[in-house]
Amino acid sequence: METSTSLFTSPLSPSELEQLKPALAARYPLAKGVLGSQLGAFVRRYLTNPNLKSRFGGLKAFTAHYFPEEIVWRGRKGLDDLYDISFPADGSGL
């Protein structure tokens, strides 16, 4: 019965997005198979309220909403999710 990711308790602020997007692009310009635990820890450093689960429904919902083209869920490795990440080399996606 769960529907969309529009039920965020606290959406990403423009200032959080302005800091996070270039940081992600610098850290992961082109990366395959990034563990969700590593990506989540990196993302949380740039959020005022780092609780991804309560704010966005989790990392997977967060990335699907804010970075649908750049960060793609690939599958699982054990208990962790795997993501493929690709940001434009020139930073024009900002």
Order of alpha helices (4+ residues) and beta strands (2+ residues): alpha-beta-alpha-alpha-alpha-beta-beta
